[in-house]
Amino acid sequence: MFALARQPAVAGFLALCGAAVLSGGSAQADRLFMKVNGWTNPPVGYIDFCHRFPDQCIASGSEVPEELTEDRWRDLEEINATVNRTIIPVTDLDYYHQEEYWTIPDSHGDCEDYVLLKRKLLAGQGWSTGSLLVSVVFDELGDGHAVLLVRTDRGDFVLDNKSDEIRAWYSTAYKFVKRQSPPTQIAGCRSAIPAGPRRPPHHAERRCQAIRAGAMPAVPRRLAESRSGPGAETVLVRMPGGRR
């Protein structure tokens, strides 16, 4: 489970996008896809995970949302249910005797471990990593939780270890906090620095220069915000690593 404050405060956020709960016409269609905009840090546990499993943090496939065919929907249902029933839930502290230990589980795991295993299995079925995004939420009790957000041409869907049901992101009871962005560049530096008035803090440019020079690990820091209801924020984290 994520060690997150109940009211996150990250300096330098851009303005929130419009509310996701809309009705009618194009507004109804727009809410199928999570809107993101902003900056923050990736979870510490994910950075450590990428150091230990670098092959799991390399982008592969297209950045375009996956076409949701019957076979692809079956992939989601089978892998979500299989992992939920196979992995025994346990906290990192109880099982690994440390906080925020992200890993690919074999028998026991915390919520983020379910996410990482599902992402690995789906990628093994040919899904693009750009459609399989690790996401941080506050659950119905206000506690930190992790889910896998799947981007498709029919909308964004949530795979959750708490349920075998696959739901649209906006129909969950969760408040979205952080979400990976689809990877585009090695280290994500070029695309992580937008032009014009939405430029991130200057330290991000210096950091990307250091990454390109080999003086810093390639763990980018792009994030974004969105809304899944009144006051619900979403932040987006760019996936470390380059393209296969």
C-alpha positions as CSV (number, residue, x, y, z in Angstrom):
1,M,0.0,0.0,0.0
2,F,1.2,3.5,-0.7
3,A,2.3,5.7,2.1
4,L,0.3,8.8,1.1
5,A,-1.1,11.8,2.9
6,R,-4.8,12.0,2.8
7,Q,-4.6,15.5,1.4
8,P,-1.7,15.6,-1.0
9,A,0.0,18.9,-1.6
10,V,2.4,19.0,-4.5
11,A,3.9,22.4,-5.4
12,G,3.8,23.5,-9.0
13,F,0.6,21.8,-10.1
14,L,-1.2,23.1,-13.1
15,A,-4.9,23.9,-13.0
16,L,-7.3,21.0,-12.8
17,C,-9.2,19.9,-15.9
18,G,-13.0,20.0,-16.0
19,A,-15.1,17.6,-13.9
20,A,-15.3,14.1,-15.3
21,V,-18.9,13.5,-14.2
22,L,-20.8,15.1,-17.1
23,S,-23.9,14.2,-19.1
24,G,-25.0,14.3,-22.7
25,G,-23.4,14.5,-26.1
26,S,-19.7,14.9,-26.5
27,A,-19.3,15.7,-22.8
28,Q,-20.5,12.2,-22.0
29,A,-18.0,10.6,-24.4
30,D,-15.2,12.8,-23.1
31,R,-15.4,11.5,-19.6
32,L,-14.6,8.0,-20.9
33,F,-11.0,9.1,-21.1
34,M,-9.1,10.5,-18.1
35,K,-7.9,14.1,-18.6
36,V,-4.5,14.8,-17.2
37,N,-2.3,17.9,-16.7
38,G,0.5,18.7,-14.2
39,W,3.7,17.6,-12.5
40,T,4.9,15.6,-9.4
41,N,7.3,12.8,-8.4
42,P,6.8,9.1,-9.2
43,P,6.3,6.9,-6.1
44,V,9.6,6.0,-4.4
45,G,8.7,2.3,-4.5
46,Y,8.3,2.4,-8.2
47,I,11.7,4.0,-8.7
48,D,13.3,1.3,-6.6
49,F,11.4,-1.4,-8.5
50,C,12.8,-0.1,-11.8
51,H,16.3,-0.3,-10.5
52,R,15.7,-4.0,-9.6
53,F,13.5,-4.9,-12.6
54,P,14.7,-2.6,-15.4
55,D,13.1,-4.8,-18.1
56,Q,9.7,-4.0,-16.6
57,C,10.3,-0.3,-17.0
58,I,11.1,-0.2,-20.7
59,A,8.4,1.0,-23.0
60,S,7.1,-1.3,-25.8
61,G,4.4,-1.0,-28.4
62,S,2.3,1.9,-29.5
63,E,1.3,5.0,-27.5
64,V,-2.2,4.8,-29.1
65,P,-4.9,3.4,-26.7
66,E,-5.5,-0.3,-27.3
67,E,-8.3,-1.4,-29.6
68,L,-10.8,-3.1,-27.3
69,T,-11.8,-6.2,-29.2
70,E,-13.6,-9.2,-27.6
71,D,-10.3,-11.0,-27.3
72,R,-8.7,-8.0,-25.6
73,W,-11.6,-7.7,-23.2
74,R,-11.2,-11.4,-22.4
75,D,-7.5,-10.8,-21.7
76,L,-8.5,-8.2,-19.1
77,E,-11.1,-10.3,-17.4
78,E,-9.0,-13.4,-17.2
79,I,-5.8,-11.8,-16.0
80,N,-7.5,-9.6,-13.5
81,A,-9.4,-12.5,-12.0
82,T,-6.5,-14.9,-12.1
83,V,-4.1,-12.6,-10.3
84,N,-6.7,-11.6,-7.8
85,R,-7.3,-15.2,-6.9
86,T,-3.7,-16.4,-7.0
87,I,-1.9,-13.7,-5.0
88,I,-2.6,-13.6,-1.2
89,P,-2.9,-10.0,0.0
90,V,-0.3,-8.9,2.6
91,T,1.4,-5.6,3.5
92,D,5.0,-5.0,2.5
93,L,5.9,-4.5,6.1
94,D,4.4,-7.9,7.2
95,Y,5.9,-9.9,4.3
96,Y,9.1,-8.1,3.3
97,H,9.7,-6.3,6.6
98,Q,10.0,-2.9,4.9
99,E,7.7,-0.2,3.6
100,E,7.0,0.4,-0.1
101,Y,8.7,-2.7,-1.5
102,W,7.3,-3.0,-5.1
103,T,7.9,-6.3,-6.8
104,I,6.5,-9.0,-9.2
105,P,4.8,-11.3,-6.7
106,D,4.8,-15.1,-6.8
107,S,2.4,-15.9,-4.0
108,H,1.9,-12.8,-1.7
109,G,1.7,-9.1,-2.4
110,D,0.4,-5.7,-1.7
111,C,-1.9,-3.7,-4.0
112,E,0.9,-2.4,-6.2
113,D,2.3,-5.9,-6.6
114,Y,-1.0,-7.0,-8.1
115,V,-0.8,-4.1,-10.5
116,L,2.8,-4.9,-11.6
117,L,2.0,-8.6,-12.2
118,K,-1.1,-7.8,-14.2
119,R,0.8,-5.3,-16.3
120,K,3.6,-7.9,-16.9
121,L,1.1,-10.6,-18.0
122,L,-0.9,-8.2,-20.3
123,A,2.3,-7.0,-21.9
124,G,3.2,-10.7,-22.5
125,Q,-0.1,-11.0,-24.3
126,G,1.0,-8.2,-26.7
127,W,-0.6,-5.2,-25.0
128,S,1.4,-2.0,-25.3
129,T,2.9,-0.7,-22.1
130,G,1.5,2.7,-23.1
131,S,-2.0,1.4,-22.4
132,L,-1.1,-0.2,-19.0
133,L,-0.6,2.6,-16.5
134,V,0.2,2.2,-12.8
135,S,-2.1,4.6,-10.9
136,V,-2.3,5.8,-7.3
137,V,-5.7,6.5,-5.8
138,F,-7.4,7.1,-2.5
139,D,-9.9,4.4,-1.9
140,E,-13.4,4.6,-0.4
141,L,-11.8,4.9,3.1
142,G,-9.3,7.6,2.1
143,D,-6.4,5.2,2.2
144,G,-3.6,4.9,-0.4
145,H,-4.2,2.2,-3.0
146,A,-2.9,1.2,-6.4
147,V,-4.8,0.1,-9.5
148,L,-3.9,-0.6,-13.1
149,L,-5.5,1.9,-15.5
150,V,-6.0,0.4,-19.0
151,R,-6.3,2.8,-21.9
152,T,-8.5,1.6,-24.8
153,D,-10.4,3.2,-27.7
154,R,-13.6,2.6,-25.7
155,G,-12.3,4.4,-22.7
156,D,-10.1,4.0,-19.6
157,F,-10.7,1.0,-17.4
158,V,-9.6,0.0,-13.9
159,L,-8.2,-3.4,-12.9
160,D,-8.3,-3.7,-9.1
161,N,-7.3,-6.4,-6.7
162,K,-10.4,-5.6,-4.6
163,S,-12.7,-6.7,-7.4
164,D,-12.9,-9.0,-10.4
165,E,-15.2,-6.6,-12.0
166,I,-13.6,-4.3,-14.6
167,R,-15.0,-0.8,-14.4
168,A,-14.7,2.5,-16.2
169,W,-12.3,4.8,-14.3
170,Y,-15.0,7.4,-13.5
171,S,-17.4,4.8,-12.1
172,T,-15.2,3.8,-9.2
173,A,-15.4,5.3,-5.7
174,Y,-11.7,6.3,-5.9
175,K,-10.1,9.6,-5.9
176,F,-7.3,9.4,-8.5
177,V,-4.0,11.0,-7.4
178,K,-1.1,9.8,-9.7
179,R,-1.0,8.1,-13.0
180,Q,1.8,7.1,-15.4
181,S,1.8,8.8,-18.7
182,P,2.2,6.8,-21.9
183,P,6.0,6.7,-22.5
184,T,7.3,8.5,-25.5
185,Q,11.0,9.3,-25.1
186,I,13.9,7.5,-23.5
187,A,13.7,9.1,-20.0
188,G,10.7,11.1,-21.2
189,C,12.5,14.4,-21.0
190,R,11.7,15.9,-24.4
191,S,8.0,15.3,-24.2
192,A,7.9,16.0,-20.5
193,I,8.8,19.6,-21.1
194,P,5.9,21.4,-22.9
195,A,6.5,24.6,-24.7
196,G,4.9,27.9,-23.8
197,P,3.2,29.0,-20.6
198,R,2.8,25.4,-19.4
199,R,6.6,24.8,-19.0
200,P,7.5,22.9,-15.8
201,P,9.9,24.2,-13.2
202,H,13.4,25.0,-14.6
203,H,14.9,22.2,-12.5
204,A,13.2,19.6,-14.7
205,E,15.2,20.9,-17.7
206,R,18.4,20.7,-15.7
207,R,17.5,17.2,-14.7
208,C,16.8,16.0,-18.3
209,Q,20.2,17.5,-19.3
210,A,21.8,15.4,-16.6
211,I,20.0,12.3,-17.7
212,R,21.1,12.7,-21.3
213,A,24.7,13.3,-20.1
214,G,24.5,10.0,-18.1
215,A,24.9,11.8,-14.7
216,M,21.4,10.8,-13.5
217,P,19.2,7.8,-13.7
218,A,16.4,8.0,-16.3
219,V,13.4,8.2,-14.0
220,P,11.3,11.1,-15.4
221,R,8.9,13.3,-13.4
222,R,6.0,14.2,-15.7
223,L,2.6,14.2,-14.0
224,A,-0.9,15.4,-14.5
225,E,-4.1,16.2,-12.8
226,S,-7.7,15.3,-13.5
227,R,-11.1,14.9,-11.7
228,S,-13.1,11.8,-11.0
229,G,-15.6,13.9,-9.1
230,P,-15.8,17.1,-7.0
231,G,-12.3,17.9,-5.7
232,A,-10.7,14.6,-7.0
233,E,-7.2,15.1,-8.4
234,T,-5.2,12.9,-10.7
235,V,-1.5,13.2,-11.3
236,L,0.4,11.5,-14.0
237,V,3.9,10.0,-13.8
238,R,6.0,9.2,-16.9
239,M,7.3,5.7,-17.1
240,P,11.1,5.3,-16.6
241,G,13.1,3.9,-19.4
242,G,13.2,4.0,-23.2
243,R,11.6,2.1,-26.0
244,R,12.5,-1.5,-26.9
